[in-house]
Amino acid sequence: MLRDFWLLETYFGETDAAQDVEDVLRRYGVEPVKKALQAGHLKIHTVFVQPGPGRAFCCLSEGGRRAAQGRNPDDQPV
């Protein structure tokens, strides 16, 4: 999962690689996402583009980027 986020950032840029939280939960499952958030590898930002509730997006933190770029697969906990 972290590697997927990192590859998207590499290709599209940090801002455009952010993904809707609901999509991330569907794709990877609740527990892996929860663990990545608790480990500080992912972070959630809420964006308000119109009146009403905002949309929550998920993206890599600096620690998540370092973990995703690790050479050893064991360096990638999620």
Secondary structure, 3 states (H helix, E strand, C coil): CHHHHHHHHHHHCCHHHCEEHHHHHHHHCHHHHHHHHHHCCEEEEEECCCCCCCEEEEEECHHHHHHHCCCCHHHCCC
